[in-house]
């Protein structure tokens, strides 16, 4: 547990120019428990993030954007900071390796690599970096060996003569050449004993002195020395003193490190076992006893069960000891059973400690209990492959099962079918009864389907109110039609939701392999197409795929491809619709609205973009483009001296579900030097329903200063009850309540209620779609704060808004 907590404190910076690779690496690091502080595509951005985020370690690709490669950036970081760097790269040429090695990296991993390799490399680098701040054990041994020759001689030729510093074979024993100078730097507590020893040597024959003392040198700081001295009568009975001065600083520090190592052995949360040359246990620490459930006495002198042939198998055991003999280390995973039969999963690191004199070796085994991690991974695996609401296989598992059926059908030359199920009018249940009842309906539907389907059939929920049945081992399409009739029959019975009975309808699309297609993706699309055909036939029915149904699918793919090209070829535009203060008429905000300058169809609105983009991951890329472009434009207006106004940006549900969304917005704002206090993020009510990730992102953005607005307020159901806890600052009254406000009493009552509620909750209100003066007057009387609509201005291109901003500075009453 302590190791997991430690991992969460380790911050990692990714320097990688390919965003997909960087995002994948970030995901993998997050899965391993690390905190990713940022992703830099260039050296310049890397240096900025190092300065602002202070990472503990940097993962560096050699080929990055900018005028410096990763090796040059690593050199620059080494000069400015003490941060370990691991190269993650596909480059393995000798020249590249030579250049990289000159930066003293803490690792060099060739792509591709596994998460385990990455995790081990990071851990080793962190441990090595910590050890580099002290004295490495190997370096300590070498230093102690060199200290045997690191001697300086000194002597007194007569009892009254001063001490003469002699020859130092080890070089700079001390920066001083005279004893008196060195004596002045001896620490006060040691001076008396040194003076006493020297006096005895001066005045007496056949006296030996052997003592240690500490000095504080101006350039080298604290150092420790050992003084050896002997007095005797020389030729002609002359009294002489000869001695040796030894620098024992490294020896002194080594002793301190041994004490620290002993403390680490005793206090480590990881189990540590020392094996002798026969691979029998010599010592274990307390943590090993805790992990294994064994007493210390029961382990000493015995084989470590964790590494025994019985536990690992002959081949695996042989591989471990072969690796230790060849490389000196081994890392892997193993399991053990405590005496109470509880299974423990461990991460095992073994290091070989060679004995060069006797050609024997000891082994240090470090055992980390990763059982909690494995349990979490098991839960995450279930989450990844099963729907959390219904317990059915989700889209990921459906894909695996479909691939298995496809492979089986190809081998056996058999048939199988896919039934695409979509509940009819499910949105009405959510809107009228609430999302909680909608969830109960989905659970009930799943239970009914699972109870009626054959054991050979696979039922999956792939999202929302969509289910898929994979029907294996069929003889003809008639079998699928019969199964569809059976499903339709069970949906004719009502389902009790609280005090309400609901009869859920379902539309079913059928596709059969290999009659319709032999491609997995096409099967799903064809079944989906047939399902829409069933809906067009009046719902509560099924339809078998026919080629002429594919026209709307082709239209979708054409539009999807065009949108991708629009994003790549800079065909997207932003128009901005002004928002005015309802009382004084000041320009207070702009809403960024996406447009598409289609090469053939002209300027298209959001209705030709968003529905297509939201059906794929393209909405995320487009959403990020909107953020970047709108922030850039706002910074441009500010730089040109125009009075800054609030900029509203629409955010999709897919964007909000990204756990890094708050970080992405903050990074873009920082890049363009735009304060988040000038930004208002507009989300719909549906984005906030059952979305803990989305709410967390919004709360974080509000903490960073951003404004949060609910768009189209009043068109959903359950958001009303949770307004007081949501991180919002404003409500936008949907145009459907504004359009007939002067004629429809109900619309007027709803609008007035929303405004009154907002006042009580201290929320700002904006009425969108204001097109007549009568609408504006009624809304102003009710207390609405801001107006937006064609009465004042349609959405305008950026260059026209620039002129608008100039005019707004000159006019105080555009209303």
ABEGO torsion letter per residue (X at the ends): XAAAAAAAABBBBBBBABAAAAAAAAAAAAAAGBBBAEBBABAAAAAAAAAAAGBABBBBBABBBEABBAAAAAAAAAAABBBBBBBBBABABAAAAAAAAAAGBAEBBBOBBBAAAAAAAAAAAAAAAAAAABBBAAAAAAAAAAAAABBBBBBBABAABBBBBBBBAAEBABABABAAAAAAABBAAAAAAAAAAAAAAAABBGBBBBBBBBBBBAAAEBBBBBBBBBBBBBBGGBBBBBBBBBBAAAAAAAAAAAAAAAAAAAABABBBBBBBAAGBBABBBAAAAAAAGBBAAAABGBBBAAABAAAAEAAAAAAAAAAAAAAGBBBBBBBBBBAAGBBBBBBBBBBBBBBAAAGBBBBBBBBBBAAAAAAAAAAAAAAAABBAAAGBBBAAAAAAAAAAAAAAAAAAGBBBBBBBBBBBGAAAAAAAAEAAAAAAAAAAAAAAAAAABBAABBBBBAEEABBBBBBBGBABAAAAAAAAAAAAAAAABBBBBEABBBBBBBBBBBBBOAAABABAAAAAAAAAAAAAAAAAAGEGBBBBBBAAAAAAAAAAAAAAAAAAAAAAAGABBBBBBBBBBAAAGBBABBBBBBBBBBAAAEBBBAAAAAAAAAABAAAAAAAAAAAAAAAAAAAAAAAAGBBBBBBBBBBBAAAAABAAAAAAAAAAAAAAGBBAAABBBBBBAAAABGBAAAAAAAAAAAAAGBBBBBBGBGABAAAAAAAAABBBABBBBBAAAAAAAAABAAAAAAAAAAAAAAAAAGBBBBBBGBABAAAAAAAAAAGBABBBEAAABBBBBAAAAAAAAAAAAABABAX
